[in-house]
């Protein structure tokens, strides 16, 4: 059974940066594409970024150029470097093994506010 534990969220001012981490266990991490999803307040889950096992990446238009996804396969960790944060980036961020988020962690709160 996949286990995913996110960390690194917090309160940051607009224009600031945060790095999220996700520790994975219970499945062959290297073989899986991994995803970051987020849920803004009072909205549904939305896709943020994907990284394949080989390191190919993709981003939603709203974060492209500001966020960077990466992974460390031997350590089974996933990261999301978030720069130039905007108030609309506020939400609960999840790492997941599928784009719909059917297998995801408990999430970490990111609040962008002045």
C-alpha positions in Angstrom: 0.0 0.0 0.0 1.4 3.4 -1.0 2.2 5.8 1.7 2.8 9.5 1.0 3.7 12.1 3.5 4.0 15.8 2.5 5.8 18.5 4.4 7.1 22.0 4.0 4.0 24.1 3.8 3.5 27.3 5.7 2.6 31.0 5.5 4.5 33.1 3.0 4.2 36.6 1.6 3.4 37.1 -2.1 6.6 36.9 -4.1 8.1 34.5 -1.6 9.3 30.9 -1.9 8.6 27.5 -0.3 9.8 24.0 -1.0 7.5 21.1 -0.4 8.7 17.5 0.1 6.9 14.2 -0.1 8.3 11.0 1.4 7.1 7.9 -0.4 7.0 4.2 0.7 5.2 1.0 0.1 5.4 0.9 -3.7 8.2 0.9 -6.4 8.7 4.6 -6.5 11.2 4.6 -9.4 8.6 3.1 -11.7 5.9 5.6 -11.0 5.1 9.0 -12.4 4.5 11.3 -9.5 2.2 14.3 -9.2 1.6 17.4 -7.2 -2.0 18.4 -6.8 -3.6 21.2 -4.8 -7.0 22.2 -3.5 -7.6 25.9 -3.2 -10.1 27.0 -0.5 -13.7 26.1 -1.5 -12.6 24.6 -4.8 -11.9 21.2 -6.2 -8.6 19.3 -6.5 -6.4 20.6 -9.4 -3.3 19.2 -11.0 -0.1 21.2 -10.6 2.8 19.2 -11.9 4.0 15.8 -13.1 7.4 14.1 -13.1 8.0 10.7 -14.8 10.2 8.0 -13.4 12.8 9.2 -15.9 12.6 12.8 -14.9 10.4 14.3 -17.6 8.3 17.1 -16.2 5.1 19.0 -17.0 3.3 21.9 -15.3 0.0 23.6 -15.4 0.0 26.9 -17.1 -0.7 28.7 -13.8 2.6 27.6 -12.3 4.8 27.2 -15.3 8.0 29.1 -14.9 7.6 29.5 -11.1 7.4 26.0 -9.8 10.0 23.2 -10.3 9.2 19.5 -9.6 12.0 17.1 -8.9 12.5 13.6 -7.4 15.2 11.6 -5.8 14.6 8.0 -6.7 17.1 6.3 -4.3 15.7 8.4 -1.4 12.1 7.9 -2.6 11.3 11.6 -2.2 9.4 14.1 -4.4 9.9 17.9 -4.2 8.2 21.0 -5.4 10.2 24.2 -5.4 7.7 27.2 -5.5 9.0 30.6 -6.3 7.3 34.0 -6.8 4.3 32.7 -5.0 0.9 34.4 -5.5 -2.2 34.6 -3.4 -3.9 32.3 -5.8 -1.4 29.6 -5.0 -3.0 29.2 -1.5 -4.3 25.7 -0.8 -3.6 22.3 0.5 -0.9 20.6 -1.6 -0.8 16.9 -2.1 1.6 14.5 -3.7 0.0 11.6 -5.5 0.6 8.5 -7.6 -2.1 9.4 -10.1 -3.3 12.7 -11.6 -6.8 12.3 -10.1 -5.4 12.0 -6.6 -7.1 8.8 -5.7 -3.8 7.8 -3.9 -2.4 10.8 -2.2 -1.0 11.9 1.1 -2.7 13.9 3.9 -1.5 17.2 2.3 0.4 20.3 3.5 -1.2 23.8 3.8 0.3 26.6 1.8 -1.0 30.1 2.5 0.2 33.1 0.5 -0.8 36.3 2.1 0.5 39.7 3.1 
